[in-house]
Amino acid sequence: MKILLLGKNGQLGWELQRTLAPLGPVAALDFEELNLEDFDAVRKTIRELHPQVIVNASAYTAVDRAESEPEKAYAINGKIPGIIAEECAALNAALIHYSTDYVFDGTKGTTYTEEDIPNPLSIYGRSKLAGEQAIQSAGGAYLVLRTSWVYSLRRDSFVTKVLSWARGQEILRVVDDQIGNPTWARMLAQATALVCAQAGSDISGRLTERRGVYHLAGNGFASRLEWARLILELDPKRGEQIVKEILPSLTSDYPTPAQRPLFSALNCDRFLSTFHINLPDWEEALRLAMAA
């Protein structure tokens, strides 16, 4: 299986390089090697490499900065996924692309399914939804995997930030009104590789049969405060912490350029019933990540 991985240096991309490697040759690129705002260069690269599957882990993820850089956000998150999908269709290749829980407004009050109508609150969320729609319009063999609160200990993430805060502050204030599915990047990468392995040599045909939008995130959900408390509890170097108290706060206490959904937890039953793959409970995944 010949694979093109985009976004190799991100939290997810780093893990994907390793989980995809046993399946066949992986051409892994990042922004330094391929300018995703150069649409012609993207088309040319795909045609030259002629992969059987493209795994697109690249994205514009600066949620707040996107409010002042909408053109860049829409180019990378909205237009490029459609271009990749068009090239995949032309090559009879498959596309696996990642989206976000931020396509929802967080007002439902319970977990979101794929049937729920998106209503993003931010430029970032709208740009990611535009990318989903562009892929669907191109057709072909594709999976759009919406995920939530992805973290890694190898890259800057909420987990590494909490660990850093705990070493520099005696009192931490963390919002308890944002709720989602903490998702370890390694588990998400492993699930992606399993989907590819299941499909085998006919990945385009198999994914055409199952194409669509799926939710794939850590099982269960938590507030950011609950997540932070478990991070500190599982810290393998707790002796370095100086934090004495962790207190709840509200999202409204910290105004940001981009509005975030409050309850954006995802229901992943459709992915489980289709591919028979389920990510572990978010608490168990965090224990494994902190011990890795």
C-alpha positions as CSV (number, residue, x, y, z in Angstrom):
1,M,0.0,0.0,0.0
2,K,1.6,3.3,-1.1
3,I,0.7,6.1,1.3
4,L,1.0,9.8,1.2
5,L,0.9,11.4,4.7
6,L,0.4,15.2,5.0
7,G,1.1,17.0,8.2
8,K,3.9,14.6,9.4
9,N,5.2,16.9,12.2
10,G,1.9,17.5,14.0
11,Q,0.7,15.7,17.1
12,L,-1.2,13.2,15.0
13,G,1.2,13.1,12.0
14,W,4.1,12.1,14.1
15,E,2.2,9.1,15.4
16,L,0.8,8.2,11.9
17,Q,4.3,8.0,10.4
18,R,4.9,5.1,12.8
19,T,1.6,3.3,12.7
20,L,1.3,3.5,8.9
21,A,4.9,2.3,8.2
22,P,4.1,-1.5,8.4
23,L,1.5,-1.1,5.7
24,G,3.8,0.0,2.9
25,P,6.0,2.9,1.8
26,V,5.0,6.2,3.4
27,A,5.8,9.5,1.7
28,A,5.5,12.0,4.7
29,L,5.4,15.7,4.1
30,D,4.8,18.8,6.1
31,F,4.4,22.6,5.4
32,E,8.1,23.0,4.9
33,E,8.1,20.5,2.0
34,L,4.7,21.3,0.6
35,N,3.0,24.7,0.8
36,L,-0.6,23.9,1.3
37,E,-1.6,27.4,0.1
38,D,-0.1,26.6,-3.3
39,F,-3.0,24.6,-4.8
40,D,-1.1,23.8,-8.0
41,A,1.9,22.4,-6.1
42,V,-0.4,20.2,-4.1
43,R,-2.0,18.8,-7.2
44,K,1.4,18.3,-8.9
45,T,2.8,16.5,-5.8
46,I,-0.1,14.1,-5.6
47,R,0.1,13.3,-9.3
48,E,3.8,12.6,-9.1
49,L,3.6,10.4,-6.1
50,H,0.5,8.6,-7.2
51,P,-0.4,7.1,-3.8
52,Q,-3.1,4.5,-3.1
53,V,-4.2,6.4,0.0
54,I,-3.7,9.9,1.3
55,V,-3.9,10.5,5.0
56,N,-4.4,14.2,5.6
57,A,-3.3,15.1,9.1
58,S,-2.5,18.7,8.1
59,A,-4.6,21.6,9.3
60,Y,-4.6,25.2,10.3
61,T,-5.3,24.7,14.0
62,A,-4.7,28.2,15.5
63,V,-8.3,28.6,16.6
64,D,-8.0,32.2,17.9
65,R,-5.6,33.4,15.2
66,A,-8.0,32.1,12.5
67,E,-10.4,34.9,13.4
68,S,-7.8,37.4,12.0
69,E,-6.5,35.1,9.3
70,P,-9.7,33.7,7.7
71,E,-8.3,33.4,4.2
72,K,-5.4,31.2,5.4
73,A,-7.7,29.1,7.5
74,Y,-10.1,28.5,4.7
75,A,-7.3,27.8,2.2
76,I,-5.7,25.0,4.4
77,N,-8.8,23.7,6.1
78,G,-11.5,24.4,3.5
79,K,-10.1,24.3,0.0
80,I,-7.1,22.0,0.2
81,P,-9.2,19.0,1.4
82,G,-11.4,19.3,-1.6
83,I,-8.4,19.5,-3.9
84,I,-6.9,16.4,-2.3
85,A,-10.2,14.6,-2.7
86,E,-10.5,15.5,-6.4
87,E,-7.0,14.2,-7.0
88,C,-7.8,11.0,-5.1
89,A,-10.9,10.5,-7.2
90,A,-8.9,10.9,-10.4
91,L,-6.3,8.4,-9.2
92,N,-8.8,6.0,-7.8
93,A,-7.0,6.5,-4.4
94,A,-8.6,6.7,-1.0
95,L,-8.6,9.7,1.4
96,I,-8.6,9.7,5.2
97,H,-9.1,13.2,6.5
98,Y,-9.6,14.6,10.1
99,S,-12.1,17.1,11.2
100,T,-13.2,18.4,14.5
101,D,-16.0,18.6,17.2
102,Y,-15.8,22.4,16.7
103,V,-18.2,22.1,13.7
104,F,-20.9,21.9,16.4
105,D,-22.2,24.8,18.6
106,G,-22.2,22.8,21.8
107,T,-25.9,23.6,22.7
108,K,-27.3,20.1,22.2
109,G,-26.6,19.1,25.8
110,T,-25.7,15.6,25.0
111,T,-23.2,13.8,22.7
112,Y,-23.3,14.6,19.0
113,T,-23.9,12.0,16.3
114,E,-23.1,12.3,12.6
115,E,-26.8,13.0,12.0
116,D,-26.7,16.3,14.0
117,I,-26.6,19.4,11.9
118,P,-23.3,21.4,12.3
119,N,-23.3,25.0,13.4
120,P,-19.8,26.1,14.0
121,L,-19.1,29.2,16.2
122,S,-15.7,30.2,14.9
123,I,-13.7,30.7,11.7
124,Y,-11.8,27.6,12.5
125,G,-14.9,25.5,12.9
126,R,-16.5,26.9,9.7
127,S,-13.3,26.3,7.7
128,K,-13.1,22.7,8.9
129,L,-16.8,22.2,8.0
130,A,-16.0,23.7,4.5
131,G,-13.3,21.0,4.1
132,E,-15.7,18.3,5.0
133,Q,-18.2,19.5,2.5
134,A,-15.6,19.9,-0.3
135,I,-14.5,16.3,0.2
136,Q,-18.1,15.1,0.1
137,S,-18.7,17.0,-3.1
138,A,-15.6,15.4,-4.8
139,G,-17.0,11.9,-4.0
140,G,-14.7,8.9,-4.4
141,A,-13.3,6.9,-1.6
142,Y,-13.1,9.0,1.6
143,L,-13.4,8.9,5.3
144,V,-13.8,12.2,7.3
145,L,-13.0,11.4,10.9
146,R,-14.2,14.1,13.3
147,T,-12.2,13.9,16.5
148,S,-12.0,15.9,19.7
149,W,-9.4,17.4,22.1
150,V,-6.4,15.6,20.6
151,Y,-3.3,15.6,22.7
152,S,0.3,14.2,22.7
153,L,3.1,14.5,25.2
154,R,5.6,14.9,22.3
155,R,4.0,18.2,21.1
156,D,2.4,21.2,22.7
157,S,-1.0,20.2,23.9
158,F,-3.4,20.7,26.8
159,V,-1.7,17.9,28.7
160,T,1.8,19.4,28.3
161,K,0.4,22.9,29.2
162,V,-1.2,21.6,32.4
163,L,2.1,19.8,33.4
164,S,3.9,23.1,32.8
165,W,1.4,25.2,34.7
166,A,1.7,22.8,37.7
167,R,5.4,23.4,37.9
168,G,5.1,27.2,37.8
169,Q,1.9,28.1,39.8
170,E,0.6,27.2,43.2
171,I,-3.1,27.8,42.1
172,L,-4.5,26.7,38.8
173,R,-7.8,27.8,37.4
174,V,-9.3,25.5,34.7
175,V,-12.7,25.8,33.0
176,D,-15.2,23.2,34.0
177,D,-17.9,24.2,31.5
178,Q,-16.1,23.0,28.4
179,I,-16.8,19.3,27.8
180,G,-15.4,17.0,25.2
181,N,-13.6,13.7,24.5
182,P,-9.8,13.8,25.3
183,T,-8.2,11.8,22.5
184,W,-4.6,10.5,22.6
185,A,-3.0,11.0,19.2
186,R,-1.4,7.6,19.3
187,M,-4.7,5.8,19.7
188,L,-6.2,7.9,16.8
189,A,-3.3,6.9,14.6
190,Q,-3.5,3.3,15.5
191,A,-7.2,3.2,14.6
192,T,-6.4,4.9,11.3
193,A,-3.8,2.2,10.5
194,L,-6.3,-0.6,11.5
195,V,-8.9,0.8,9.0
196,C,-6.2,0.8,6.3
197,A,-5.1,-2.7,7.2
198,Q,-8.7,-4.0,7.2
199,A,-9.2,-2.6,3.7
200,G,-6.1,-4.3,2.3
201,S,-5.1,-3.9,-1.3
202,D,-8.5,-2.7,-2.4
203,I,-8.6,0.2,0.0
204,S,-10.3,2.5,-2.6
205,G,-13.1,0.0,-3.2
206,R,-13.6,-0.8,0.5
207,L,-13.7,2.9,1.6
208,T,-16.0,3.8,-1.3
209,E,-18.5,1.3,0.2
210,R,-18.1,2.9,3.6
211,R,-17.4,6.4,2.7
212,G,-18.8,9.2,4.8
213,V,-18.3,11.3,8.0
214,Y,-17.6,9.4,11.2
215,H,-16.9,10.4,14.8
216,L,-13.7,8.9,16.3
217,A,-12.5,10.1,19.7
218,G,-11.6,8.9,23.1
219,N,-14.5,6.9,24.7
220,G,-16.4,8.9,27.3
221,F,-16.2,12.6,28.0
222,A,-15.0,15.0,30.6
223,S,-14.7,18.7,31.5
224,R,-11.3,20.4,31.1
225,L,-11.1,20.6,34.9
226,E,-11.7,16.8,35.3
227,W,-9.1,16.2,32.6
228,A,-6.6,18.5,34.3
229,R,-7.0,16.9,37.7
230,L,-6.3,13.4,36.3
231,I,-3.3,14.8,34.4
232,L,-1.8,16.0,37.6
233,E,-2.7,12.8,39.4
234,L,-1.0,10.7,36.8
235,D,2.1,13.0,36.4
236,P,5.1,10.6,36.6
237,K,7.1,13.4,38.1
238,R,4.6,14.7,40.7
239,G,7.5,15.7,42.9
240,E,8.2,18.6,40.5
241,Q,4.8,20.1,40.9
242,I,4.4,23.2,43.1
243,V,0.6,23.5,42.5
244,K,-1.4,23.3,45.8
245,E,-4.9,23.9,44.5
246,I,-6.8,23.5,41.2
247,L,-10.0,25.6,41.0
248,P,-13.0,25.6,38.6
249,S,-13.6,28.6,36.4
250,L,-15.9,29.5,33.5
251,T,-15.1,30.0,29.8
252,S,-16.6,33.5,30.1
253,D,-13.8,34.3,32.6
254,Y,-11.3,34.1,29.7
255,P,-12.5,36.0,26.7
256,T,-10.9,34.8,23.5
257,P,-11.2,36.0,19.8
258,A,-12.8,32.7,18.9
259,Q,-16.0,31.3,20.5
260,R,-15.7,27.7,21.6
261,P,-18.6,25.1,21.9
262,L,-19.2,24.2,25.6
263,F,-20.5,20.6,25.2
264,S,-19.1,19.1,22.0
265,A,-18.5,15.5,23.1
266,L,-18.9,13.1,20.2
267,N,-20.8,9.8,20.0
268,C,-18.6,7.3,18.1
269,D,-21.1,4.4,17.8
270,R,-21.3,4.6,14.0
271,F,-17.5,4.1,13.6
272,L,-17.6,1.2,16.0
273,S,-20.5,-0.5,14.2
274,T,-18.9,0.0,10.8
275,F,-15.2,-0.8,11.4
276,H,-15.5,-2.7,14.7
277,I,-12.8,-0.4,16.2
278,N,-13.3,1.5,19.4
279,L,-10.9,3.9,21.2
280,P,-10.3,3.1,24.9
281,D,-11.9,5.2,27.7
282,W,-10.2,8.5,27.8
283,E,-9.0,7.9,31.4
284,E,-7.3,4.6,30.4
285,A,-5.7,6.2,27.3
286,L,-4.3,9.0,29.5
287,R,-2.8,6.5,31.9
288,L,-1.1,4.8,29.0
289,A,0.1,8.1,27.5
290,M,1.5,9.3,30.8
291,A,3.4,6.0,31.3
292,A,4.7,5.8,27.7
